[in-house]
Amino acid sequence: MDKNEFDNLSINEQLEIVNSESSKGISLNKFAQSMGVTESKIRKRFNKLGYFKNKESGLYEFREGFEPTPKSTKTTSKNTSKKQTSSEDQNILEKIQQLENELKTLKLEVEELKNNPNKSEITKEDNCDKKQPENLVIRDFNGELKQISYRYDLEVLEAFEKLCTVYPHFTKQKILNTLLMEAIEKYL
């Protein structure tokens, strides 16, 4: 298999091949060299999507709770193909994160139903009380990201967490950016 064939495989197929080779005692470095790429290129590709090498088994596995952090990319007109690929990668990462958030929400709902079986009967009133995702319009911010830490009142944090579960297809970062910007525009 050459580099182009490997690159055209899905990430799951790539993982399967790398893990299979690793099980045979072939290191990622030797495997990468046989294809004409560097080990770090393959490792970074896996890590970016949340797959890390398990030190005990030596196999790449998805790390539970992994949340990709998008990086701002600097591109020039010469790098338009890289920009498109980076944009496609970013879209894939966002979709994965959305699906993970939806899965978490479903797990919470299933757990709640297990703990409280009488709640499984949903009434029309309950359905009417639920907010629809169309109520929240998320703005698209493409600026540079900076990570900071603030202390929040517990009541505010719980309300924010509840809001995030109502809109699981949006990241907390996007929801918080939108809410802060709306408040700033309203009061500034």
C-alpha positions in Angstrom: 0.0 0.0 0.0 1.3 3.5 -0.8 0.7 6.9 0.7 -2.1 7.9 -1.6 -4.0 4.7 -1.1 -3.7 5.0 2.7 -4.8 8.7 2.6 -7.9 7.8 0.6 -9.1 5.3 3.2 -11.5 6.4 5.9 -10.1 7.1 9.4 -11.6 3.8 10.7 -9.9 1.8 7.9 -6.6 3.6 8.6 -6.9 2.8 12.3 -7.7 -0.8 11.5 -4.6 -1.2 9.3 -2.3 0.6 11.8 -3.6 -1.4 14.8 -3.4 -4.7 12.8 0.3 -3.9 11.9 1.0 -3.0 15.5 -0.5 -6.3 16.7 2.0 -8.1 14.3 4.8 -6.2 16.1 5.4 -3.6 13.3 5.9 -0.2 14.8 4.1 2.9 13.5 7.5 4.3 12.5 8.3 1.2 10.3 4.8 1.2 8.9 5.0 4.9 8.0 8.4 4.5 6.4 7.1 1.7 4.2 4.5 4.1 2.8 6.9 7.1 2.5 5.4 9.2 5.2 6.5 10.2 8.7 5.2 8.6 11.8 4.2 12.0 13.2 1.9 12.7 10.3 -0.1 9.6 11.0 0.0 10.0 14.7 -1.1 13.7 14.5 -4.0 12.7 12.1 -5.2 10.2 14.7 -4.7 12.5 17.7 -6.6 15.3 16.0 -9.7 13.1 15.8 -9.4 11.8 19.3 -7.5 8.6 18.8 -4.5 8.0 21.0 -2.2 5.1 21.5 -3.0 3.0 24.5 0.3 2.4 26.3 -0.8 -1.0 27.6 -2.1 -2.5 24.4 -0.1 -0.4 21.9 -3.2 0.1 19.8 -4.9 3.4 18.9 -8.2 3.9 20.7 -10.7 6.7 20.9 -10.2 8.7 24.2 -13.5 9.1 26.0 -14.4 12.7 26.7 -12.1 14.0 23.9 -13.3 17.4 22.5 -11.3 18.8 19.6 -10.3 22.4 19.9 -10.3 24.2 16.5 -7.2 26.1 15.7 -7.2 29.2 13.6 -5.4 28.6 10.4 -3.3 31.1 8.5 -3.5 30.6 4.8 -2.2 32.5 1.8 -3.5 32.4 -1.7 -0.8 29.8 -2.5 -2.4 27.4 0.1 -6.0 27.4 -1.1 -6.0 23.5 -1.3 -4.7 23.3 2.2 -7.3 25.8 3.3 -10.1 23.7 1.8 -8.8 20.5 3.4 -8.4 22.3 6.7 -12.0 23.5 6.3 -13.2 20.1 5.5 -11.4 18.6 8.5 -12.9 21.3 10.7 -16.4 20.5 9.4 -15.8 16.8 10.1 -14.6 17.6 13.6 -17.6 19.8 14.3 -19.9 17.1 13.0 -18.2 14.5 15.3 -18.6 16.9 18.2 -22.2 17.5 17.5 -22.9 13.7 17.3 -21.0 13.2 20.6 -23.1 15.9 22.2 -26.3 14.3 20.9 -25.2 10.9 22.1 -24.5 12.4 25.6 -28.0 13.9 25.7 -29.5 10.6 24.6 -27.6 8.7 27.3 -28.8 11.2 29.9 -32.4 10.7 28.8 -32.1 6.9 28.8 -30.6 7.1 32.3 -33.4 9.3 33.5 -36.0 7.0 32.0 -34.3 4.0 33.8 -34.3 5.9 37.1 -37.9 7.1 36.7 -39.9 4.7 34.5 -43.2 6.7 35.0 -41.7 9.6 33.1 -41.6 7.5 29.9 -45.1 8.6 29.1 -44.7 12.0 27.4 -47.7 14.2 27.5 -48.6 16.9 25.0 -47.9 19.5 27.6 -44.4 18.3 28.0 -43.8 18.4 24.3 -45.1 22.0 24.1 -42.9 23.1 26.9 -39.7 21.9 25.2 -37.9 24.7 23.3 -37.1 24.0 19.7 -33.5 24.4 18.4 -34.6 27.0 15.9 -35.1 29.6 18.8 -31.3 29.9 19.2 -29.5 31.4 16.3 -25.8 30.7 16.6 -23.4 33.3 15.2 -20.4 32.2 13.3 -17.2 33.7 14.7 -14.0 33.0 12.8 -11.5 35.0 14.8 -8.5 33.8 16.8 -9.4 31.7 19.9 -8.1 32.3 23.4 -8.7 30.1 26.4 -9.4 31.8 29.7 -11.0 30.8 33.0 -13.8 32.6 34.9 -15.7 31.7 38.1 -19.5 31.4 37.6 -22.3 31.4 40.1 -23.5 27.9 40.5 -27.1 28.9 39.5 -25.8 30.5 36.3 -23.6 27.5 35.4 -26.5 25.0 36.0 -28.8 27.1 33.8 -26.1 27.3 31.1 -25.5 23.5 31.2 -29.3 23.0 30.9 -29.3 25.4 27.9 -26.5 23.3 26.3 -28.5 20.1 26.7 -31.5 21.7 25.0 -29.2 22.5 22.0 -26.8 19.6 21.9 -26.0 20.1 18.3 -24.1 23.4 19.1 -20.8 23.4 21.0 -20.7 25.2 24.4 -18.1 27.5 22.9 -20.5 28.6 20.1 -23.4 29.1 22.5 -21.3 31.1 25.0 -19.8 33.2 22.3 -23.3 34.0 20.9 -24.8 34.8 24.3 -21.9 37.0 25.3 -21.9 39.0 22.0 -25.7 39.5 22.3 -25.3 40.9 25.8 -22.4 43.1 24.8 -24.3 44.5 21.9 -27.4 45.1 24.1 -25.7 46.8 26.9 -22.7 48.5 25.2 
